[in-house]
Every structure is written in structure tokens, then in C-alpha cells.
Amino acid sequence: MPFCPTCWHWHEYSHWHAGHRHYGYYGPYSGTYPGATRTDDEIERDIRDSLFWDSWVDATNVRVEVENGVVTLTGTAHSSAEKKVAEDDAWDVPGVVDVRNELRIK
């Protein structure tokens, strides 16, 4: 499994990087169709689960708030890499329209 220095993740397959984000097999409009919406509670739950299961993030130090699909991450991270990974985890959840990463590095 190759390590990606851009997003600080190990990947099972090759990714094409677009800025700080990467795309795998699915395009940016995958899973979207008219009338499909997710509640803020569903988005928040999925982000918390993603952070919990990500071995690169100490989820106990991260607070998640979602309002109209806009995610705000607050709390602390141990490194800039952990801060970045937490933001990427939030972006990977369907229904997220923006991420405000206010994590502080301790």
C-alpha cells in the first residue's frame, strides 16, 4: 500500500490528487440525485463514526457541529497531519457542503 504525502494516508489503490482532496473510483456527483437530502444529525453521526474509526485521529479531542451541511470541527489535534486527516474525514461524508476546520494544534 503506497503512502500519500499530500493527504498523509495509506491507500489501497492509486488516487489522482486535486489540490488537497483526492478522488478514487467515484466522481464528485456520485450518490446525488434530486430530492436526496441528509439531515444535519445524520451527517454529524457519520462524521463522528469516521473520526472514531480513523486510527490517525484522536476523536476524543474533536467536537463536531453541523448546520445546513456546514461542518465545524473544534477541539485539539496533536499535529497538523492529524488536523488535516480530521478535515478529510469530514469532507468524505455525503451531504457535507463545507468544512470549517478550527482544530488547534497542541
N, C-alpha and C positions, 0 to 999 in steps of 0.2 A: 504494500500500500504506500503510495507516494505521499510525502508531506508537502503541503502548500504553504510557502512562506507568506503569501499575500493574506490569507484568511486564518492562518495558524490552525488548520485542521488536517487530519489524515483522511484521504479519500479512497474509496473503493474503486473509483473509475475517474477518467480524465474529466476535468472541468475547463470551460472557457471562462476566463475572468473578464468581467466588465466593471471596471473601477474596483470597488471593494467587494462587490457581490459576485457570486458565481452561479451559473446555471448548469443543471445536469441534463437529464433526458426530457424534462418538461419545460415548455415555454412559459413566458410571463403571463399568459392568459389561461393556463391550464386550470380546469375546475371552475371557471367562471361562466355563468350564463344569466340571462335576465331574470330578475326576481330572487336570485340566490343571495341571501344576506346572512351574516352571523351576528349574534348578539355580542356585546362587549364582554359579558360574563363567559361566553364560550371561548372567545379569543383569549381572555385572561387565563382561564383554566388551562388551555393548550400551551400558552407560553410558560406558565409555572411548571407544567409537566416537562416541557422541553428543557427548561433550565435545570430541573431536578435530575433528569436522566443524562445531562451532558457532564461528562467527567472532567471537563475543562473549566467548569463554573461552580463556585461555592454558592448554591442557590439560597442558602440561609441568610446571606448578606444582601440579597437583591429583592427590592419591592417592585411590584408590577401594578400599574394602574392603566385602565383602558377607557377612553371616552370617544365615542363615534369612530372607533377603529384606530385612533391615535394612541400609541403606547408610550408610556413614560416609565423609564427604568430609573429607580433611585436606590441609594444604599452605597455599598463599597465593593470594590474589586481589588484583588491582590496585585494585579498587573494590568498594563494596557492591553495585553493579549486577552486576558480574561474579560475585560470590558468589551472588547471587540467581539468576542465569541458570544457574549450575552446578547449583544445587539443583533448579531446574525441569527441567533435562535429566535428572537422576536420577529425579525423580518420573514423567517421561514414559515410562520403560521398564517394560514389562509384568513383573509379578512382584514389584515393589518394594512393601513393606508400610510402611516408614518411612524417613525420611532424616534423618541427624544431620549437620548442616552445621557442621563445626568448622574451616572455612576461616578464615584470619586475613587481614586486610587489611594489605598492606604499604605 
